[in-house]
Each structure stands twice: as C-alpha cells, then as structure tokens.
Amino acid sequence: MSHNSSTSNKSWWNRPLIGSVSLIERIVGALNPQPLPELALSLHETEWEMLENIVPTLKMLDNGQYNDEFLFYLNIKNKLENNLDDYKGLHKFVKVFSFAIKNINHFRIIRRIELDFHGQSQVQLYNFVEEQLNINYDPILFRKLVVNEIEQLLKVIVNEPTQKALSMYKIALEAITEEESGLNLLLLLKKYNIQDYAIFSVVNDILKQVKKQELNNLKAFVLAVKVNYDELDKLGQLIGISHQEDLVITYAKIIQYIALSYRYENIIYRFQQLIENIQKWYKHYETIIEIREEYPSHKYKVTPQFLESIPGESIYFKYQDFLKIYN
C-alpha cells in the first residue's frame, strides 16, 4: 500500500497537520518535552551570532538596484558564457561586436593614417603590420614586434606631422591588440579590404537609440536590426556569423546583450559581492536549519530564538537561483 493511502486511512488526529507532524505527536511532545542538548543550544546561538554579523553587509549590498532587468541580464550573461539554450555559440560574436564598438576610433585612426601618409618608410611599415597579422596570432608578440618597428622608424623621421601620425598609429595599434579579438578583426578588415568603417557605427547608433528604453524587450531590438540590417550583415559576414541562423534575431540578441552590459557593468561587481556574502551566510544558515530539524520545537524545550525567523532569510530567497550561477 502506498504512503498516501496509508496516511489517508489514519484518523484525523493522527494525520500530519504541518509537515510530517501529527496532532498526537504535537500533544505528546508538548506534555513531555525533552531537554535540548547543551551542545545543540550553544551551536545554534553561535551560528545565529555569525549570521547577525553578516546580515548588515547583505542589507547594504542589496539596496534595491538589482531590478528585474538586471536579473534578466544576469540570466542572459550566464547563458552566453556557458553556451546554453538559444544563446549557444553567440559569446564569441558578442565579444567581437563589443570590441569593435569600443575601439571604433582606433580602427578609424589606423585606416586614416594608412590612407594619408604614403612615404616609402610608412608603406614599408604598413606592409610589415599586414605581414605580421598573417603569420602572428599572439597579440603580445604582435604588439611587441610592431611597436618596436614604429619606434625605430620614429627615430629617423624628422617631419613633425609624420611623427605625430606614427605616434597615433602606434597608440591605436597597441589598443586594438590588447585582445585577440582586436587582432583578428584587424586582420579581417585588411584581408577583405574593408574601406568603410561605418559598419561599426551602426551598432553604436542603435545603442544610443535604446539608451533610455527598457532593454528586456527583444522586439525593440528586432525592429532596429531590420532598419539597419544591410550594415549589420556586413559585419556579421566579416566575423563569420552563419547564414543558416535567423540573422535578425541573432543580431538583435547580440545588441541587446551589449546594451544591457553597458547599463549594468558598473554594478555587477557589487552584485557578485552580495552573492559571495550570501554564500558565507548560507553555511551558518544551513547549520541552524539542521539543528532545528534535529530538535523540533514540538519535541524539545527550545529557546525563543529557535522559533524566530532567521536573519537574512528573505534576501537569500530573493537571490537563491543566482547562487548556482556563481557557485
């Protein structure tokens, strides 16, 4: 016979009222409560004090800025970084799009100088840069070789405008080659002889349009992508986004995530601190719960503290799903 049918056959006074505790058990326990072991009482009090020390920090870090849109952003961030669900495979494209937007001025400087300064020494430098892009995939080594070449050239160039241009060229190349994404993107721009860097500007323009809007609505980004599709697709093709995908949705998700990251990048560290402190809090909370389950109030003579709500519990319940993400 199943447990449920066995329970239903019991008289009402012998059925569980709350959890697995029946009315009879509660009456017997209330009439003959057992003394609470001193060790359990002491441990409960110690863990309670530890919780109370952490709770002020939890309250300070949980100050109302983690709204639904921010939590929506965290969920997307988790899916992107862990290659999950409908964000599978998009993380590398987000990195390239983000890098292109942040470094658009550096790319333009490089392009403008290569077009405007055509002395023999400069052309040799540009050829050296392109040669290194094709054979060197290490950003650190690439930067070291190219910067050294530019510095050697600066020692022999006497023309002031050319000196200034080469210095700007060096700074731009150093910035772009901070990450492998930049190195790869520069290689692609040169490989396919991209003349117009407006393909970078279009993403920036969309981000400006949505700056004051709610960002958890993908439809708004879909509309913006449809309007700017041709330019976005040039960048998409350049970095290898497959045409087998629903490209409008793909571009919309990429830009939505970038917009969310710009809005919340300054508070995500604070949220991580909150999660870390909740994790510290939870160790003490878990011990208290175990003690209370081992020595329930219907069987033991417990102190009033055993019957109180546990400090910080409401904050824990609010963010418990995110503990798994940051575990």
C-alpha positions in Angstrom: 0.0 0.0 0.0 1.3 3.5 -0.9 2.3 6.0 1.7 -0.5 8.4 0.7 -3.3 5.7 1.1 -1.7 4.7 4.4 -1.9 8.3 5.7 -5.4 8.8 4.4 -6.6 5.7 6.4 -5.4 7.2 9.7 -7.8 9.1 12.0 -7.7 12.9 11.7 -5.9 13.3 15.0 -3.1 11.0 13.8 -2.6 12.7 10.4 0.1 15.3 9.9 -1.1 18.9 10.4 2.1 20.6 9.3 4.9 18.7 7.5 5.1 15.2 8.9 4.0 16.0 12.5 0.5 14.8 13.6 -1.7 16.3 16.2 -1.0 13.4 18.6 2.7 13.9 18.2 2.4 17.6 19.0 0.3 17.0 22.1 2.7 14.3 23.4 5.6 16.5 22.7 4.0 19.5 24.4 3.2 17.4 27.5 6.6 15.7 27.7 9.2 18.0 26.1 12.7 16.7 26.1 15.6 18.9 27.3 17.5 20.4 24.4 21.2 19.2 24.4 23.5 21.9 25.6 25.8 21.4 22.6 22.9 22.0 20.1 21.8 25.1 22.0 25.3 26.5 22.1 25.9 25.8 18.4 22.5 27.4 17.4 23.4 30.6 19.4 26.9 30.7 17.9 25.7 30.3 14.3 23.0 32.9 14.9 25.6 35.4 16.0 27.6 34.7 12.9 24.5 35.3 10.8 23.7 38.6 12.5 27.3 39.8 11.8 26.8 39.1 8.1 23.3 40.4 7.6 24.1 44.2 7.8 26.5 43.6 4.8 23.8 41.8 2.9 21.3 44.7 3.5 23.9 47.2 2.4 24.7 45.3 -0.8 21.0 44.6 -1.5 19.9 48.2 -1.9 17.2 48.0 -4.5 19.3 48.4 -7.6 19.0 44.8 -8.7 15.8 45.2 -10.6 14.1 42.7 -12.9 16.0 44.0 -15.9 19.3 43.5 -14.2 18.4 39.9 -13.2 17.3 39.3 -16.8 20.8 40.5 -17.9 22.4 38.1 -15.5 20.5 35.2 -16.9 21.5 36.1 -20.4 25.1 36.5 -19.3 25.1 33.1 -17.8 23.6 31.5 -21.0 26.2 33.3 -23.2 29.2 32.4 -21.1 28.1 28.8 -20.7 26.9 28.3 -24.2 23.3 27.5 -23.2 19.9 27.3 -24.9 19.2 29.9 -27.6 22.4 31.8 -26.9 24.6 28.9 -27.8 27.6 30.0 -30.0 26.9 33.7 -29.6 29.5 34.6 -27.0 32.4 35.0 -29.5 30.3 37.2 -31.7 29.3 39.4 -28.8 33.0 39.8 -27.9 33.9 40.9 -31.4 30.9 43.3 -31.7 31.7 44.8 -28.3 35.3 45.2 -29.1 34.6 46.8 -32.4 32.3 49.4 -30.8 34.7 50.3 -28.0 37.6 50.6 -30.4 36.0 52.2 -33.4 38.1 55.4 -33.1 41.3 53.4 -33.1 40.3 51.5 -36.2 39.5 54.7 -37.9 42.8 56.3 -36.9 44.7 53.3 -38.4 42.7 53.5 -41.6 43.1 57.3 -42.0 46.8 57.3 -41.4 47.4 54.4 -43.9 45.5 56.4 -46.5 47.1 59.8 -45.8 50.7 59.0 -45.2 52.4 57.3 -48.1 56.1 57.8 -47.8 58.3 54.9 -48.6 59.1 54.2 -44.9 55.4 54.3 -43.9 54.4 52.0 -46.7 57.1 49.5 -45.6 55.7 49.8 -42.0 52.1 49.1 -43.2 53.3 46.0 -45.2 55.2 44.8 -42.1 52.0 45.2 -40.0 50.0 43.2 -42.6 52.6 40.6 -42.8 52.7 40.1 -39.0 48.9 39.9 -39.0 49.0 36.9 -41.3 51.7 35.0 -39.5 51.5 36.0 -35.9 48.4 35.1 -33.8 49.8 36.1 -30.4 48.6 39.7 -29.5 51.5 40.2 -27.1 54.2 39.2 -29.6 52.5 41.1 -32.4 52.3 44.3 -30.4 56.0 43.9 -29.3 57.3 43.5 -32.9 55.1 46.2 -34.4 55.7 48.8 -31.6 59.4 48.2 -31.9 59.3 48.7 -35.7 57.4 52.0 -35.2 59.8 53.2 -32.6 62.7 52.5 -34.8 61.0 54.5 -37.6 60.3 57.4 -35.3 64.0 57.8 -34.6 64.7 58.6 -38.3 61.6 60.5 -39.2 62.2 64.3 -38.9 58.9 65.5 -40.4 56.7 66.6 -37.4 53.2 65.7 -38.9 54.5 62.3 -39.9 56.0 61.8 -36.4 52.7 62.7 -34.8 50.7 60.4 -37.2 53.0 57.5 -36.5 52.7 58.1 -32.7 48.9 58.0 -33.1 49.2 54.9 -35.2 51.3 53.1 -32.5 48.8 54.1 -29.8 45.8 52.8 -31.9 47.6 49.5 -32.7 48.5 49.0 -29.1 44.9 49.4 -28.0 43.5 47.1 -30.7 45.9 44.4 -30.0 45.2 44.3 -26.3 42.9 41.3 -27.1 42.9 38.5 -29.6 39.5 39.8 -30.9 41.1 43.0 -32.0 44.0 41.3 -33.8 41.6 39.0 -35.6 39.3 41.9 -36.6 42.1 44.0 -37.9 43.3 41.0 -40.0 39.8 40.6 -41.4 39.4 44.3 -42.3 42.7 44.2 -44.2 42.1 40.8 -45.7 38.7 41.8 -47.2 39.9 45.4 -47.9 37.1 47.0 -45.9 37.2 50.7 -46.8 34.2 52.0 -44.9 34.2 51.5 -41.1 30.6 52.7 -40.9 29.7 49.0 -40.2 31.0 49.7 -36.7 29.0 52.9 -36.3 25.6 51.2 -36.9 25.7 49.2 -33.7 26.8 52.3 -31.7 23.8 54.2 -33.3 21.3 51.6 -32.2 22.8 51.6 -28.6 22.2 55.4 -28.5 18.6 55.0 -29.7 17.8 52.5 -26.9 19.8 54.2 -24.1 16.7 55.4 -22.2 14.4 52.5 -23.1 13.6 49.2 -21.3 16.1 46.7 -22.5 14.4 43.4 -21.7 12.1 43.6 -24.7 13.8 41.9 -27.7 11.1 43.1 -30.1 12.5 46.7 -29.9 16.0 45.4 -31.0 14.5 43.3 -33.8 12.9 46.4 -35.3 16.2 48.3 -35.0 18.1 45.5 -36.7 15.6 45.3 -39.6 16.1 49.0 -40.3 19.9 48.6 -40.2 20.2 45.1 -41.5 22.4 45.6 -44.5 25.2 47.3 -42.5 24.9 44.8 -39.6 25.1 41.9 -42.0 28.4 43.2 -43.5 29.9 43.0 -40.0 28.2 39.6 -39.4 29.6 38.1 -42.6 33.0 39.6 -41.8 33.2 37.8 -38.4 31.7 34.6 -39.6 28.1 34.5 -38.4 26.4 31.7 -40.3 23.6 32.5 -42.7 21.9 29.3 -41.6 20.7 31.1 -38.4 17.8 33.6 -38.1 20.1 36.5 -38.5 17.7 39.3 -37.5 17.1 37.5 -34.1 20.8 36.8 -33.8 21.9 40.4 -34.3 19.0 41.6 -32.0 20.2 39.3 -29.2 23.9 40.4 -29.6 23.0 44.1 -29.5 20.5 43.6 -26.6 23.2 42.0 -24.5 25.7 44.7 -25.3 23.2 47.4 -24.3 22.4 45.6 -21.1 26.1 45.1 -20.3 26.8 48.8 -20.8 23.9 49.7 -18.5 24.9 47.3 -15.7 28.6 46.8 -16.0 29.2 49.2 -13.0 27.0 47.3 -10.6 27.8 43.7 -11.5 30.8 43.6 -9.2 28.7 44.8 -6.3 26.2 42.1 -7.0 28.9 39.4 -7.1 30.0 40.7 -3.6 26.4 40.2 -2.5 26.3 36.7 -3.7 29.7 35.9 -2.1 28.3 37.2 1.3 25.1 35.2 0.8 27.3 32.1 0.3 29.1 32.8 3.6 25.8 33.4 5.3 24.3 30.2 3.9 26.9 28.0 5.7 25.6 29.2 9.1 22.0 29.2 7.9 22.3 25.5 6.8 23.7 24.6 10.3 20.8 26.3 12.0 18.2 24.6 9.8 19.8 21.2 10.5 19.7 21.8 14.3 16.1 22.9 14.2 15.1 19.8 12.2 17.1 17.6 14.5 15.5 19.1 17.6 12.0 20.3 16.6 10.0 22.6 19.0 7.2 20.1 19.3 9.5 17.6 21.0 12.1 19.7 22.8 12.3 22.6 25.2 13.6 25.2 22.8 14.6 28.8 23.5 12.5 31.6 21.9 15.4 32.1 19.4 14.5 28.6 17.9 11.1 30.0 16.9 12.3 33.2 15.3 12.7 33.9 11.6 16.3 33.5 10.6 18.0 36.9 9.9 18.8 37.4 6.2 16.5 34.7 5.0 14.4 37.0 2.8 17.5 38.2 1.0 18.6 34.6 0.4 15.2 33.5 -1.0 15.3 36.5 -3.4 18.6 35.5 -5.0 18.9 31.8 -4.3 18.7 30.9 -8.0 21.8 33.0 -8.7 23.9 31.1 -6.2 24.1 28.3 -8.7 25.4 30.6 -11.4 28.2 32.0 -9.2 29.0 28.7 -7.4 
